[in-house]
Amino acid sequence: MGFRIIKRESTLKTIIQQIKNQIKEGILKPGGKLPSERKLADLLGVSRASVREAIQALAFSGYLEVIQGKGTYVLEIATKYDEIVNFFSGFSNYSLDYLMEARIMLEGEFAQLAALNAKREETDIIEKIVEEISNSKDTNDLFVKDLELHLTIAKATHNPIMNGLMKIMGEMVYKETYKIIEASKIINASKDSMENYIKDMRDLAQAIKQRNANKAKEMMIKHIKDIKVILVK
């Protein structure tokens, strides 16, 4: 396989991109199994933890499926995502500012519908992710967990179109990995910012759990607007 050793400063983004390239080029085929985390770490010259984060992120985005005890497999839809994202990129000529505006509009609705449709086990998962975010000390991990939260909320709408749109936006977010991670660093570095960020996430999770659709929408919009202020200057 054509994996290349990665420089430390671009680890997460580059692992994700290399796996996606292997899928796009047909080296990793739909239904095919990825090398083990240990093998990938050796091939790429990175830690197993970094490989695990990248695989987790790609699983949430719909590229991979992790089957406990068996391994990680490429999903059938994986080969289509780049085509869809490239179409949207060329069609809209989007900037990060445009992307965040779209997220504010769409994800507020996702949160509202999730509050109405989420199952108990889904609200439990949302709360669990928020607690993992609150305990995160690593910037890359914070970025991955935050996107996991958004994807989980979209999935909890039980609307496949909303779920698909969130995955596409997740792909667009990954193109801005460095800026998102820098924003995460700013939040992490400020005690007040981090406390407010965690409070908003907990309020969002509680609103969904309590089926308070209007509150869920309000908290999601506030959260994305706050991130937008840091990202788009």
Secondary structure, DSSP 8 states (H G I E B T S, - for coil): -------GGGHHHHHHHHHHHHHHTTSS-TT-B---HHHHHHHHTS-HHHHHHHHHHHHHHTSEEEETTTEEEE-TTHHHHHHHHHHHHHHH---HHHHHHHHHHHHHHHHHHHHHH--HHHHHHHHHHHHHHHT---HHHHHHHHHHHHHHHHHTTT-HHHHHHHHHHHHHHHTTHHHHHHHHHHHHH-HHHHHHHHHHHHHHHHHHHTT-HHHHHHHHHHHHHHHHHHH--
